[in-house]
Each structure stands twice: as C-alpha cells, then as structure tokens.
Amino acid sequence: MKIAVKKVGQFSSHSSILPIFLHFRRRIAKGYKLHLFPGHSANLLPINKHLHNTALLFLLFSVSVIRVNAQVKFYTVVNEQEIRTGQAFQVQYIAEGATDVQDFNVPLIKNLTTHFSFDSKSTSIQSPGLQLTEAYSKIVVLSGKKTGRYVIPGATAIINGKRMKSNSVVINIVSRGFSSVGPAEPAETVPIDETSVLLPEENADEKIKRNLFLRAVVDKRSCFAGEAVLLTYKMYARLNNSSQILKRPSLPGLSVIEMVDSYDGRPEIEIFDGRAYYVNLIRKVQGFPLQPGTIQLDVAEISSVVHFIKRTDAGKQNDNDINDLLRRVDPGTGSISTAYDHPVTLKSQPVSLEVKPLPITNQPEEFSGAVGQFAFSIEAAQKDIHPGDLVKIKLIIKGRGNIPLLIPPSVKWPKGVDTAEPAVKEEFNKYLYPLQGFKSFEYSFTAPDTGTYIIPATDFHYFNPLTQTYQSSRSDTIKLKVTPGVPKSTTAVEGSSMQSKEDRIPRQFYWFGVVALLIILSIIYQVWRVKKPEPEITIKEIKEDHTITKDVLASAKTALQNGNIISFYHELEKSIWKTIADSCEVLPSALNKQNVSSVLASKGIDSKTIQSLKEVLNECEWALYVPSHETKDAENLLARVAVVIEKINPV
C-alpha cells in the first residue's frame, strides 16, 4: 500500500501572541481551517516444517516490536538559548515515536512568566533512510523580566505505558543583544499597518516586490561531494497578507536531513538589509550532495493575497461606486480609504550549487566516501570467551559530517571467523550543523576453538573539507582469547564418589536401562533399513547450493519482506554500487552514473543494460531523497535490479 503525504501550510505576519493561541485551539477543535493571524489562514487536511517457520516468524515479529518501542525519544528543545528581557520564547517537550501519551506534567519555572501552552502533533523525517516519525509535543510560551541564567527542567509523562522524563535545558536572559532571528531590539516592531497603506502615487506590484518576497539561502555555493550544505527557504513580509504554500522545494541529488520538527507558520522578526520583517520558515535542511556536478536547487512557491488599504483623492471618486460603503474619509487629508486585495504568486530565486569531485590524488585505496571529521574505534563486548559463545564486535565512527552515508571500513577478521551482516545504529543531533553524532556496526560470530585471535588495528579514511586533505583514524588492536569451558570442580566429583551406599542406585536399574537402550537401538536400525536412501545426485545439489555466493540483494529482500520501504531502497542502491565497485574495480569517489557508464561500456556491457542501470538508480534516488515522490512497484524494481546485476557480474 502506498501513502502519499502532502503538506499545505499557511501563515501571516502579526505581532499578537495570545489571540493567535485562542484562535489556534478553536480551529484545531473544529478540524478545518486554521487562522493563525489576522488576515491569515491555514488549511488542515484530514489526511513439523510449518510449525518451525511459524515460530521463526513469531520471533522476528517480537524482535521488531521491541525495536519500535526502543525508538521512543522524549526530550526538551528551546528555540533560542539567549533571550532578551521581555521577549517571548518557546519551550517544546517532544515525544517522538509515541503512540500513547498520558499524565503529561510540565514543571513550573520560578521568575519566568507562562503566557500559554498547547499541544501539537507533527511528522518529522529521520535517519536512517529518511523515515517519517510521528511526534507529540507540549509547547509552552514563556518570557522573563530579569536577566540571568535559568534552567528549564524536563517534563514527565507516561509514554507507551512507561514513565519518562525529558532532559533539562539552560537558557540565558540578557537585557540587550543577540537573538537567533536577528539583532532586533526589544522594542523593534514591523510597521505592517503603515506599510499596508497604498498611496495614490504608489504601484501595488512594486510595493509588494520590496515588502513581500521569498529567499533561498545556501551557506556555500561550492562544495565537495558528500560535504554538508545548509539550505534555508524563508518568506519575508512587511505587508498584511494571507498566504498559502503551493510548493515546498524538493532537493533531488542531495541526501537531506530536516532541521525543523514542524513548520507551524509562526513568524519571527528578522532584520534584513536594515529593515525589520516578519519571517516565516518554509524549509530548513542540511544536505549532502551525492555526486559531483551542478545541482539546480528547486524553488519554493507561495500564493498570497495582500490586503492593502488603498487611499485615493475624494474628489476623483464616483458617488455611485458600490465600494463607497467600505470607504473612510480621512478628515486630515480628505482622502478616501478603500479595502483592496491584490493577489500575487511568489517564487524564490533560482540557486545553483557547484559540487566538486573529491580529489583523486592521495586518495586511499580503501576510502569509502566519508566526508567530515571522524574518530574510529573497535570495541569487544565480552572478556571471557569460550568455544561456541556468541561474540559481538562493534565498529564505531564518531564525529561530524555525512553520518547517514557512512559505511564500515574493511576489517581483517581472524582466520576461522565468519561474521554475519552487521546491525547498524546511528544517532545524531539533527538541530546542529554540520550533523554531529555516531554510527555503529555490530558484527556477531560464533567463537572458534581455543586460542588467541587478533583483530589488527584498522584505518578509517575520510576526506576533511576544512583542510581539503584525506585523513585517517586508526582503531586499537583487539585480542580475543578463547579459553576452554570451565570443567566440573574436583570437589564436586569427589563429593559424588563419597555418597553413602544407601544413596546409590540399585544394580537392577542398570540392567533395565541396558535392555531399554538395546530395544531403542533395534528400532532405529529397523527404520534405517526400510528407509529409501536419497539419490546421490540430490546430495550433490544440496551441497552445491551451500557454495553459492551470498546474494547481494539479501538485505534489500529482507527489508521488502518486513515492509520497510525506505530501508529497501537504501539497501538496493547500496547493493548496486557495491556490485559495480567489486566487479569493475572502481574507486568510491568515482562511483557516479556518468563515470560508471563509461567503465561498463569499456568492459563490453551493452547499452540497454547501462540504460536500465541508470533508470533503477534514478528511481532509488527519487524514492530516498524526494519525500513527495510516489514510488513504483518495489518487487518489480527488485527483479529489474537482479537482471542488471546478473549482466554486470554474471555468476
């Protein structure tokens, strides 16, 4: 089943806080149209063998449920860390992944004034694979009159049946100074009423152009493939208007992390070119370019109606004009004021991003595409290991950069160690730029025979865009000592031999056991004789089946069976690039469609296969990095990818 999620948001500009909240709650309760500000509205859219297999499915289901429950996060966020005296600021207590929230308690904070609070439900995009996550928030609007350092304590709630507490946050209230929305003074206001007056000598379109516009801001116009880029789309307004988002920009060619939980339409004041504006955030993300070249960033588009008060000379008016009912004569100037709505469509300016390829010079052979600053380590969980024990080795990459795109380095495992596919975990703070956090890969294997096994020090290579050089982080050498299982203590053996004669088993029971054993062996022998032996060719076929190379699409098939579509496309794309890198010996930095097409053509791969490769890669990219893109039949795509891989690297 495919679900298309579309978001439509509206907002306007106004400085009042309390009327906004009261109108907000009333409209949400009705469930239709939400008026956020005067002259502003927003639409809310009501959008034997079978027994064995059954046991395995039940076990898999149980594990998946545990993992979902483990993904619940409860934390506190403040929109600004440094606040001016008298300035209203917002504290959000957010429960991500919560299906049932009860007994939500927000603590009282001394010396801070609580203006109002309200609940909010939103959907955010998270790593890995950019999955949609439902979030419940309790939002409190506060202000402080005294300067100083304040601790915002965490809230408590029963989430999914478990009592949890969010983290505390520290803020500073200052008399004058920095604000995250610009250096506006506490008394700074936007003269929206005065600016919305259209004088006789003024042109409506020209006035709108100066006082109502969209901006697309990118922190850099040139970067390396995989380097973090900050993209922000904002609407600036000094006019009374009703606006609706027609198009949020999609960003193909980038792996995107949303930096905002929800776009609630609440404006903030920002100084731009020396003038104060009400600013609404359309989209704020940090993205990682997937391949070199020029990326044309998509434009945002908004439909607005500007509500002017049009002033005209009273002597030039027609007394029979039906709009006379709306006019007010200004006794000071003798002019007539008329309500005048002017529709306009706003678009952000086109912005291009030049993505440079990573340098080939001095590029390590085992470089896997990591861009940023990282530290690498290997950890072994167990100390006492015995033959047959399950051993877990964790590879951890910490730092900042393109964390969602990291893959583990190649580890030289000891002889006799056969690892399974790793369990991948990543955690990062999406509100920080560049992205900061870690990604881990946990490998499991069965401990071999007794002895000492060494995992040598392993290098993790990455490209540092600050120094524009390749650097590496080396892990420590890991020694695994497998010791024999603990034998039964001599004391226990001696104690058993000193049992009294009264406690010994009577001899006739031994004879009875021998007779019973002979009967059982006789039955087994008779069954073995009557059983028809399987043909030798069948045994050979079974043995051959076990020697087949591991299916490179196994992870993608598993994700599809589990219904995890985002993970399916991620694993599918990774399998394609891995097959090409292994079969064609292409460096990771050269893994792009244009270069790979040339390499495949030089190896005699037909053009039809190369075209099919481009099509499936494009479909994977659109499914992963364009949230509004509707994906096609996943099973059909899997079959097409299998055909392409078979032709590129025939078994």
C-alpha positions as CSV (number, residue, x, y, z in Angstrom):
1,M,0.0,0.0,0.0
2,K,1.4,3.4,-0.9
3,I,0.6,6.5,1.1
4,A,1.2,9.9,-0.4
5,V,1.7,12.7,2.2
6,K,1.1,16.2,1.1
7,K,1.5,19.2,3.3
8,V,-0.2,22.6,2.8
9,G,0.7,25.3,5.2
10,Q,-0.5,28.9,5.5
11,F,0.7,31.8,7.6
12,S,0.8,35.5,8.0
13,S,2.5,38.3,9.8
14,H,1.3,39.8,13.1
15,S,2.8,40.6,16.5
16,S,0.0,39.5,18.8
17,I,0.6,36.2,20.7
18,L,-2.5,35.4,22.9
19,P,-5.2,35.9,20.2
20,I,-3.1,33.6,18.0
21,F,-3.3,30.8,20.6
22,L,-7.0,31.1,21.3
23,H,-7.8,31.1,17.6
24,F,-5.4,28.2,17.1
25,R,-7.1,25.9,19.6
26,R,-10.6,26.8,18.4
27,R,-9.8,26.0,14.7
28,I,-8.0,22.7,15.6
29,A,-11.0,21.5,17.6
30,K,-13.2,22.1,14.5
31,G,-10.6,20.3,12.3
32,Y,-11.0,22.5,9.2
33,K,-9.3,25.9,8.6
34,L,-6.8,27.5,11.0
35,H,-6.5,31.3,11.2
36,L,-3.1,32.0,12.6
37,F,-3.1,35.7,12.4
38,P,-5.5,38.5,11.3
39,G,-5.9,38.3,7.5
40,H,-4.1,34.9,7.6
41,S,-5.4,31.4,7.3
42,A,-4.1,27.8,7.1
43,N,-5.7,24.6,5.9
44,L,-5.5,21.5,8.0
45,L,-6.0,18.5,5.7
46,P,-7.8,15.4,7.2
47,I,-5.4,13.2,5.5
48,N,6.7,-30.3,11.7
49,K,8.2,-27.6,9.0
50,H,5.2,-25.3,9.2
51,L,5.4,-25.1,13.0
52,H,9.1,-24.3,12.7
53,N,8.5,-21.5,10.2
54,T,5.7,-20.1,12.4
55,A,7.9,-20.0,15.4
56,L,10.6,-18.1,13.5
57,L,8.1,-15.5,12.2
58,F,6.8,-15.1,15.8
59,L,10.3,-14.5,17.0
60,L,11.0,-11.9,14.2
61,F,7.8,-10.1,15.0
62,S,8.6,-9.9,18.7
63,V,12.1,-8.5,18.0
64,S,10.7,-5.9,15.6
65,V,8.2,-4.8,18.3
66,I,11.0,-4.3,20.8
67,R,12.9,-2.2,18.4
68,V,10.0,0.0,17.7
69,N,9.4,0.6,21.4
70,A,13.1,1.3,21.8
71,Q,12.9,4.2,19.3
72,V,10.8,6.4,21.6
73,K,12.6,9.6,22.5
74,F,11.5,12.2,25.0
75,Y,13.4,15.5,25.0
76,T,13.3,19.2,25.6
77,V,14.0,21.9,22.9
78,V,14.2,25.7,23.3
79,N,14.0,27.7,20.1
80,E,16.7,30.1,21.5
81,Q,19.4,29.8,24.1
82,E,19.9,33.5,24.6
83,I,16.8,35.6,25.0
84,R,16.2,39.3,25.6
85,T,14.2,40.5,28.7
86,G,10.5,40.6,27.9
87,Q,10.9,38.5,24.7
88,A,8.6,35.6,24.4
89,F,10.3,32.3,23.7
90,Q,9.1,28.7,23.1
91,V,9.9,25.5,25.0
92,Q,8.9,22.2,23.3
93,Y,8.6,18.9,25.2
94,I,8.7,16.4,22.4
95,A,7.9,12.7,22.5
96,E,9.0,11.1,19.2
97,G,7.6,7.7,18.2
98,A,4.9,7.8,21.0
99,T,1.6,6.0,20.4
100,D,0.1,6.6,23.8
101,V,0.9,9.7,26.0
102,Q,-0.7,10.2,29.4
103,D,-0.2,12.2,32.6
104,F,1.9,14.8,30.8
105,N,3.2,17.2,33.5
106,V,5.1,20.4,32.7
107,P,7.0,21.9,35.7
108,L,6.6,25.4,37.0
109,I,9.6,27.7,36.5
110,K,10.4,30.4,39.0
111,N,10.9,34.0,37.8
112,L,9.5,33.2,34.3
113,T,6.0,34.1,33.1
114,T,4.0,31.4,31.4
115,H,1.8,33.0,28.7
116,F,0.1,29.9,27.4
117,S,0.7,26.3,26.4
118,F,-0.8,24.0,23.8
119,D,-0.4,20.5,22.4
120,S,0.8,19.7,18.9
121,K,1.2,16.6,16.7
122,S,3.6,16.6,13.8
123,T,5.5,14.4,11.5
124,S,9.3,14.6,11.1
125,I,11.9,12.9,8.8
126,Q,14.6,10.9,10.5
127,S,17.8,8.8,9.7
128,P,18.4,6.2,8.5
129,G,16.7,6.3,5.1
130,L,14.7,9.4,5.9
131,Q,11.7,7.7,7.6
132,L,8.6,9.6,8.8
133,T,8.2,9.6,12.6
134,E,5.1,10.8,14.4
135,A,5.8,13.2,17.3
136,Y,3.6,14.6,20.2
137,S,4.7,17.9,21.6
138,K,3.7,20.1,24.5
139,I,4.6,23.7,23.7
140,V,4.9,26.4,26.4
141,V,5.4,30.1,25.6
142,L,7.4,31.9,28.4
143,S,9.1,35.2,29.0
144,G,11.4,36.6,31.7
145,K,11.8,40.1,33.1
146,K,15.1,39.6,35.0
147,T,18.4,38.8,33.4
148,G,20.3,35.7,34.5
149,R,20.9,32.0,33.8
150,Y,17.8,29.8,34.0
151,V,17.4,26.0,34.0
152,I,14.3,24.8,32.2
153,P,13.6,21.4,33.9
154,G,12.4,18.4,32.0
155,A,8.7,17.4,31.8
156,T,7.4,14.0,32.9
157,A,4.8,11.7,31.1
158,I,3.7,8.2,30.8
159,I,4.7,7.2,27.2
160,N,3.6,3.9,25.8
161,G,3.0,2.7,29.4
162,K,6.4,3.8,30.7
163,R,7.1,6.9,32.8
164,M,9.7,9.0,31.2
165,K,11.4,12.4,31.9
166,S,12.9,14.7,29.3
167,N,16.2,16.5,29.6
168,S,16.8,19.9,31.2
169,V,17.8,22.9,29.1
170,V,19.8,26.0,30.1
171,I,19.0,29.5,28.8
172,N,20.4,33.0,29.3
173,I,18.2,36.1,29.6
174,V,20.0,39.3,28.7
175,S,19.0,42.9,28.7
176,R,20.2,43.6,25.1
177,G,22.0,41.6,22.5
178,F,21.8,38.6,20.2
179,S,18.7,36.9,19.0
180,S,18.6,33.9,16.7
181,V,16.3,35.8,14.3
182,G,18.4,38.9,14.0
183,P,19.7,41.8,16.1
184,A,16.3,43.2,16.8
185,E,15.9,45.4,19.9
186,P,13.1,44.5,22.4
187,A,11.1,47.5,21.1
188,E,11.7,46.5,17.4
189,T,8.4,46.0,15.6
190,V,7.3,45.6,12.0
191,P,5.2,48.6,10.8
192,I,2.8,46.3,9.0
193,D,-0.3,48.5,9.2
194,E,1.6,51.6,7.9
195,T,3.3,49.7,5.1
196,S,0.0,48.1,4.0
197,V,-1.4,51.5,3.1
198,L,-1.2,52.0,-0.7
199,L,-0.9,55.7,-1.6
200,P,-2.1,57.2,-4.9
201,E,1.3,57.6,-6.3
202,E,2.4,54.0,-5.4
203,N,2.3,50.9,-7.6
204,A,1.0,47.8,-5.9
205,D,3.3,45.4,-7.7
206,E,6.4,47.5,-6.9
207,K,5.4,47.8,-3.3
208,I,4.9,44.1,-3.0
209,K,8.3,43.4,-4.6
210,R,10.0,45.5,-1.9
211,N,8.0,44.3,1.1
212,L,6.9,40.6,0.4
213,F,9.3,38.1,-1.1
214,L,10.9,34.6,-0.8
215,R,14.6,33.9,-0.2
216,A,16.5,30.7,-0.8
217,V,19.8,30.9,1.2
218,V,22.6,28.4,0.9
219,D,25.6,28.7,3.2
220,K,28.0,27.9,0.4
221,R,27.8,27.9,-3.4
222,S,30.6,25.4,-4.0
223,C,31.4,22.3,-2.0
224,F,32.7,18.7,-2.4
225,A,30.6,15.7,-3.0
226,G,29.4,14.5,0.4
227,E,30.2,17.8,2.2
228,A,27.4,19.2,4.4
229,V,25.4,22.2,2.9
230,L,22.8,24.3,4.9
231,L,19.7,25.3,2.9
232,T,17.0,27.6,4.2
233,Y,13.9,28.9,2.4
234,K,12.1,31.9,4.1
235,M,9.3,34.3,3.4
236,Y,9.8,37.9,4.4
237,A,6.8,40.2,4.9
238,R,6.1,43.8,5.8
239,L,2.6,43.7,4.4
240,N,-0.7,42.3,5.8
241,N,-1.3,39.2,3.7
242,S,-2.9,35.7,3.5
243,S,-0.5,33.2,2.1
244,Q,-0.6,29.5,1.2
245,I,2.4,27.3,0.3
246,L,1.9,26.0,-3.2
247,K,5.2,24.1,-3.4
248,R,7.8,23.2,-0.9
249,P,11.1,22.7,-2.6
250,S,12.3,19.2,-3.3
251,L,16.0,18.6,-3.4
252,P,17.0,15.8,-5.8
253,G,20.7,15.0,-5.8
254,L,21.0,15.6,-2.1
255,S,20.7,13.3,0.9
256,V,18.6,15.5,3.2
257,I,18.1,15.8,6.9
258,E,15.3,18.1,8.1
259,M,16.4,20.5,10.9
260,V,12.9,21.5,11.9
261,D,10.3,19.3,13.7
262,S,7.3,21.1,12.1
263,Y,6.7,24.2,10.1
264,D,4.0,25.7,12.2
265,G,3.6,29.1,10.4
266,R,4.7,31.1,13.5
267,P,6.6,34.2,12.2
268,E,9.6,35.7,13.9
269,I,11.2,39.1,13.4
270,E,14.4,39.3,11.4
271,I,16.5,42.3,10.3
272,F,17.3,42.1,6.6
273,D,19.1,45.0,4.8
274,G,18.4,47.2,7.8
275,R,14.7,46.7,7.9
276,A,12.6,44.5,10.2
277,Y,10.4,41.8,8.6
278,Y,8.1,39.1,9.8
279,V,9.8,35.9,8.6
280,N,8.2,32.5,8.1
281,L,10.3,29.4,7.6
282,I,9.4,27.4,4.5
283,R,12.1,24.7,4.8
284,K,15.4,24.3,6.6
285,V,17.6,21.3,5.9
286,Q,21.2,20.2,5.7
287,G,22.0,18.2,2.7
288,F,24.9,16.1,1.4
289,P,25.5,16.1,-2.4
290,L,25.6,12.6,-3.8
291,Q,27.8,13.2,-6.8
292,P,29.8,15.9,-8.5
293,G,28.2,18.4,-10.9
294,T,25.9,21.4,-10.9
295,I,22.8,21.0,-8.8
296,Q,19.9,23.3,-9.6
297,L,18.1,23.8,-6.3
298,D,14.3,23.7,-6.5
299,V,12.3,26.9,-5.9
300,A,9.6,27.4,-3.3
301,E,6.3,28.8,-4.5
302,I,3.6,30.7,-2.4
303,S,0.2,32.1,-3.3
304,S,-0.5,35.3,-1.5
305,V,-3.3,37.9,-1.2
306,V,-2.0,41.2,0.0
307,H,-4.6,43.2,2.0
308,F,-4.0,46.9,1.1
309,I,-5.8,50.0,2.4
310,K,-5.9,52.0,-0.8
311,R,-6.1,55.7,-0.4
312,T,-7.4,57.9,-3.2
313,D,-8.4,61.6,-3.7
314,A,-12.0,62.1,-2.6
315,G,-12.7,64.5,-5.5
316,K,-11.9,61.8,-8.1
317,Q,-14.4,59.3,-6.8
318,N,-17.7,58.3,-8.4
319,D,-20.5,58.7,-5.8
320,N,-22.3,55.7,-7.4
321,D,-19.4,53.4,-6.7
322,I,-20.6,50.4,-4.7
323,N,-17.3,50.5,-2.7
324,D,-18.4,53.7,-1.0
325,L,-19.7,51.6,1.8
326,L,-16.1,50.5,2.5
327,R,-14.6,53.9,2.4
328,R,-13.5,56.1,5.3
329,V,-12.8,59.7,4.7
330,D,-9.7,61.0,6.5
331,P,-10.6,64.5,7.8
332,G,-6.9,65.5,7.9
333,T,-6.1,64.7,4.2
334,G,-9.5,64.5,2.7
335,S,-8.6,61.1,1.1
336,I,-10.8,58.0,1.0
337,S,-9.5,54.7,2.3
338,T,-10.7,51.6,0.5
339,A,-10.0,47.9,1.2
340,Y,-8.1,46.5,-1.7
341,D,-6.9,42.9,-2.1
342,H,-4.1,42.2,-4.6
343,P,-3.3,38.6,-5.4
344,V,0.3,37.6,-6.2
345,T,2.4,34.5,-6.6
346,L,5.8,34.5,-5.0
347,K,8.8,32.4,-6.0
348,S,12.2,32.1,-4.5
349,Q,15.2,33.0,-6.7
350,P,16.9,30.1,-8.6
351,V,20.1,28.9,-6.8
352,S,22.7,26.5,-8.1
353,L,25.2,24.5,-6.2
354,E,28.6,23.6,-7.7
355,V,29.6,20.1,-6.4
356,K,33.3,19.4,-6.9
357,P,34.6,15.8,-7.1
358,L,36.8,14.5,-4.3
359,P,40.4,14.7,-5.2
360,I,41.9,11.5,-6.8
361,T,45.5,12.5,-5.7
362,N,46.5,10.7,-2.5
363,Q,43.1,9.1,-2.2
364,P,43.4,6.0,0.0
365,E,42.6,2.7,-1.8
366,E,40.0,1.8,1.0
367,F,38.4,5.3,1.1
368,S,34.6,4.7,1.3
369,G,33.2,8.2,0.8
370,A,33.2,9.7,4.4
371,V,33.4,13.5,4.3
372,G,33.9,15.4,7.6
373,Q,35.9,14.9,10.7
374,F,35.7,11.5,12.4
375,A,37.2,9.2,15.0
376,F,37.1,5.4,14.6
377,S,37.3,2.7,17.2
378,I,36.6,-1.1,17.6
379,E,35.1,-2.5,20.8
380,A,34.7,-6.1,22.0
381,A,31.9,-6.6,24.5
382,Q,33.0,-9.9,26.1
383,K,36.1,-10.6,28.2
384,D,35.7,-14.3,29.0
385,I,35.0,-16.2,25.8
386,H,34.6,-19.9,25.4
387,P,34.2,-22.0,22.2
388,G,30.7,-21.7,20.8
389,D,29.9,-18.4,22.5
390,L,28.3,-15.6,20.5
391,V,30.9,-12.8,20.2
392,K,29.9,-9.3,19.3
393,I,32.4,-6.8,17.8
394,K,31.3,-3.2,17.4
395,L,32.8,-0.7,14.9
396,I,32.1,2.9,15.9
397,I,32.5,6.1,13.8
398,K,32.1,9.3,15.8
399,G,32.3,12.9,14.6
400,R,30.5,15.3,12.3
401,G,29.8,15.1,8.6
402,N,27.8,12.8,6.3
403,I,26.9,10.3,9.0
404,P,23.9,8.8,7.2
405,L,26.1,7.9,4.3
406,L,28.9,6.2,6.2
407,I,29.8,2.6,5.6
408,P,32.1,0.5,7.7
409,P,35.8,0.0,6.8
410,S,37.1,-3.3,5.7
411,V,38.3,-5.3,8.8
412,K,40.8,-8.2,8.5
413,W,39.0,-10.8,10.6
414,P,41.0,-13.7,12.1
415,K,41.1,-17.0,10.3
416,G,38.1,-19.2,11.2
417,V,35.8,-16.2,12.0
418,D,32.8,-15.9,9.8
419,T,30.7,-12.7,10.6
420,A,27.1,-12.1,9.7
421,E,25.7,-8.8,8.3
422,P,26.2,-6.1,10.9
423,A,23.4,-4.5,12.9
424,V,23.6,-0.8,12.1
425,K,22.7,2.0,14.5
426,E,23.1,5.8,14.1
427,E,22.4,8.7,16.4
428,F,22.9,12.3,15.6
429,N,21.6,15.8,16.6
430,K,19.6,17.0,13.6
431,Y,19.4,20.5,15.0
432,L,23.2,21.0,14.8
433,Y,25.0,21.9,11.6
434,P,27.2,20.2,10.4
435,L,25.5,17.0,11.6
436,Q,27.1,15.5,14.7
437,G,26.8,12.1,16.2
438,F,27.9,8.5,15.6
439,K,27.2,5.4,13.6
440,S,28.0,1.9,14.7
441,F,28.2,-1.5,13.0
442,E,27.9,-4.5,15.3
443,Y,29.2,-7.8,13.9
444,S,28.3,-11.2,15.5
445,F,30.1,-14.6,15.1
446,T,30.5,-17.8,17.0
447,A,33.7,-18.2,18.9
448,P,36.1,-20.7,17.2
449,D,38.4,-23.2,19.0
450,T,40.5,-22.2,21.9
451,G,43.4,-19.9,21.3
452,T,44.2,-16.2,20.9
453,Y,42.7,-14.4,17.9
454,I,43.8,-10.9,16.9
455,I,41.8,-8.2,15.1
456,P,44.5,-5.9,13.8
457,A,44.3,-2.2,14.0
458,T,42.1,-0.8,11.2
459,D,42.2,2.5,9.5
460,F,39.1,4.5,8.7
461,H,39.8,7.0,5.9
462,Y,37.8,10.2,5.4
463,F,38.1,13.5,3.5
464,N,38.3,16.6,5.6
465,P,36.8,19.5,3.6
466,L,38.3,22.1,6.0
467,T,41.9,21.1,5.1
468,Q,40.9,19.6,1.8
469,T,43.1,16.5,2.5
470,Y,42.5,12.8,3.2
471,Q,42.9,11.8,6.8
472,S,42.5,8.6,8.8
473,S,41.7,7.4,12.3
474,R,43.1,4.1,13.5
475,S,41.5,1.7,15.9
476,D,43.3,-0.2,18.6
477,T,44.3,-3.9,18.1
478,I,41.7,-6.2,19.6
479,K,42.8,-9.5,21.2
480,L,40.2,-12.2,21.7
481,K,41.3,-15.1,24.0
482,V,39.1,-18.2,23.7
483,T,39.5,-20.4,26.7
484,P,38.2,-23.9,27.4
485,G,34.8,-24.2,29.1
486,V,35.0,-24.4,32.9
487,P,35.2,-28.1,33.9
488,K,33.3,-29.5,36.8
489,S,35.2,-28.9,40.0
490,T,37.2,-31.7,41.6
491,T,35.3,-31.1,44.8
492,A,32.0,-32.0,43.1
493,V,33.5,-35.2,41.7
494,E,34.9,-36.2,45.0
495,G,31.7,-35.4,46.8
496,S,29.7,-37.6,44.4
497,S,32.1,-40.5,44.9
498,M,31.6,-40.3,48.7
499,Q,27.9,-40.9,48.6
500,S,26.7,-43.4,51.1
501,K,25.7,-46.9,50.0
502,E,22.1,-46.2,50.8
503,D,22.0,-43.4,48.2
504,R,23.4,-45.5,45.3
505,I,21.1,-46.7,42.5
506,P,20.2,-50.4,42.8
507,R,22.0,-52.6,40.3
508,Q,18.8,-54.0,38.7
509,F,18.0,-50.5,37.4
510,Y,21.3,-50.5,35.4
511,W,20.2,-53.8,33.8
512,F,16.8,-52.3,33.0
513,G,18.5,-49.3,31.3
514,V,20.7,-51.5,29.2
515,V,17.7,-53.6,28.0
516,A,15.8,-50.4,27.1
517,L,18.8,-49.0,25.2
518,L,19.1,-52.2,23.2
519,I,15.4,-52.0,22.2
520,I,15.7,-48.4,21.1
521,L,18.8,-49.2,19.0
522,S,17.0,-52.1,17.4
523,I,14.1,-49.9,16.4
524,I,16.4,-47.2,15.0
525,Y,18.2,-49.9,13.0
526,Q,15.0,-51.3,11.5
527,V,13.8,-47.8,10.5
528,W,17.2,-47.1,8.8
529,R,16.9,-50.3,6.8
530,V,13.4,-49.7,5.5
531,K,14.1,-46.0,4.7
532,K,14.7,-45.4,1.0
533,P,18.1,-43.7,0.5
534,E,18.1,-40.4,-1.4
535,P,19.9,-40.4,-4.8
536,E,23.4,-39.3,-4.7
537,I,22.7,-36.5,-7.2
538,T,20.3,-34.8,-4.7
539,I,23.0,-34.7,-2.1
540,K,25.4,-33.1,-4.5
541,E,22.8,-30.5,-5.5
542,I,22.3,-29.6,-1.9
543,K,26.0,-29.3,-1.3
544,E,26.3,-27.1,-4.3
545,D,23.5,-24.8,-3.1
546,H,25.5,-24.1,0.0
547,T,28.5,-23.0,-2.0
548,I,26.6,-20.3,-3.9
549,T,27.9,-16.8,-3.3
550,K,25.9,-14.9,-0.8
551,D,23.0,-13.0,-2.5
552,V,24.0,-9.3,-2.7
553,L,20.3,-8.4,-2.6
554,A,19.6,-10.3,0.6
555,S,19.3,-7.2,2.7
556,A,17.0,-5.5,0.3
557,K,14.8,-8.6,0.1
558,T,14.6,-8.8,3.9
559,A,13.7,-5.1,4.1
560,L,10.9,-5.6,1.5
561,Q,9.5,-8.6,3.3
562,N,9.4,-6.6,6.5
563,G,7.6,-3.7,4.8
564,N,10.4,-1.2,5.4
565,I,10.3,0.5,2.0
566,I,12.9,3.3,2.8
567,S,15.4,0.7,4.0
568,F,14.6,-1.4,0.9
569,Y,15.6,1.4,-1.5
570,H,18.7,2.2,0.6
571,E,19.9,-1.4,0.6
572,L,19.0,-1.8,-3.1
573,E,21.1,1.3,-4.0
574,K,24.0,0.1,-1.8
575,S,23.9,-3.4,-3.5
576,I,24.1,-1.8,-7.0
577,W,27.1,0.4,-6.2
578,K,28.9,-2.5,-4.3
579,T,28.5,-4.8,-7.3
580,I,29.9,-2.2,-9.7
581,A,32.8,-1.4,-7.3
582,D,33.7,-5.0,-6.9
583,S,33.3,-6.2,-10.5
584,C,34.8,-3.1,-12.2
585,E,37.3,-2.1,-9.6
586,V,36.1,1.5,-9.4
587,L,37.2,3.8,-6.6
588,P,34.4,5.0,-4.3
589,S,34.9,8.6,-5.2
590,A,34.4,7.7,-8.9
591,L,31.1,5.9,-8.3
592,N,28.8,8.2,-10.2
593,K,26.4,7.3,-13.1
594,Q,28.4,9.1,-15.8
595,N,31.8,7.6,-15.0
596,V,30.3,4.1,-14.3
597,S,28.5,4.2,-17.6
598,S,31.8,4.7,-19.4
599,V,33.6,2.0,-17.4
600,L,30.8,-0.6,-18.2
601,A,30.8,0.3,-21.9
602,S,34.6,-0.3,-22.0
603,K,34.0,-3.7,-20.5
604,G,31.6,-4.7,-23.2
605,I,28.3,-4.2,-21.3
606,D,25.5,-3.5,-23.8
607,S,23.9,-0.1,-23.9
608,K,20.5,-1.4,-22.9
609,T,21.8,-2.8,-19.6
610,I,23.6,0.5,-18.9
611,Q,20.4,2.4,-19.5
612,S,18.5,0.1,-17.2
613,L,21.1,0.7,-14.6
614,K,20.6,4.4,-14.8
615,E,16.8,4.0,-14.6
616,V,16.9,1.9,-11.4
617,L,19.5,4.2,-9.8
618,N,17.3,7.2,-10.6
619,E,14.2,5.5,-9.1
620,C,16.1,4.7,-5.9
621,E,17.4,8.2,-5.5
622,W,14.0,9.8,-6.0
623,A,12.4,7.3,-3.6
624,L,15.0,8.1,-0.9
625,Y,15.6,11.8,-1.3
626,V,12.3,13.3,-2.6
627,P,9.7,12.9,0.2
628,S,6.7,13.7,-2.1
629,H,7.8,11.2,-4.8
630,E,5.5,8.2,-5.2
631,T,7.4,5.0,-5.7
632,K,6.5,2.3,-8.2
633,D,6.1,-1.4,-7.6
634,A,9.0,-2.4,-5.3
635,E,9.0,-6.1,-6.3
636,N,9.2,-5.2,-10.0
637,L,12.2,-2.9,-9.3
638,L,13.9,-5.7,-7.3
639,A,13.6,-8.0,-10.3
640,R,14.9,-5.4,-12.7
641,V,17.9,-4.8,-10.4
642,A,18.6,-8.5,-10.2
643,V,18.7,-8.7,-14.0
644,V,21.1,-5.7,-14.2
645,I,23.5,-7.2,-11.5
646,E,23.5,-10.5,-13.3
647,K,24.6,-8.9,-16.6
648,I,27.2,-6.8,-14.9
649,N,28.6,-9.5,-12.7
650,P,27.5,-12.9,-14.0
651,V,27.9,-15.8,-11.5
